[in-house]
Amino acid sequence: MSLTDILSPSDIAAALRDCQAPDTFSPKKFFQISGMSKKSSSQLKEIFRILDNDQSGFIEEDELKYFLQRFECGARVLTTSETKTFLAAADHDGDGKIGAEGINLIIYR
């Protein structure tokens, strides 16, 4: 399964265009534009599984900087400040990594 099996390719493209410039990435806005915020809990868990590059059950900071590239291989890398902000918004227990429930924190805040 791929992200385009769950999310519209045109919505993904629009979300990536919105944050093309460095330091313009907003997780909440990206999730809204990409359509992730309209997906069911089970669909979000599947998206998370796809985004979890090493299948550890978490997205760690080193994986997070390549977040946009999981949607399109030519997308830019998140800046250090974007990565830290994203991690802070979704790391519900302060352990330095995001579990599947962390995505819900951003969407439903």
Buried (B, 14 or more C-beta within 10 A) or exposed (E): EEBEEBBEEEBBBEBBEBBEEEEEBBBBBBBBBBBBBEBEEEBBBBBBEBBBBEEEEBBBBEBBBBBBBBBBEEBBEBBEEBBBBBBEBBBEEEEEBBBBBBBBBBBEE
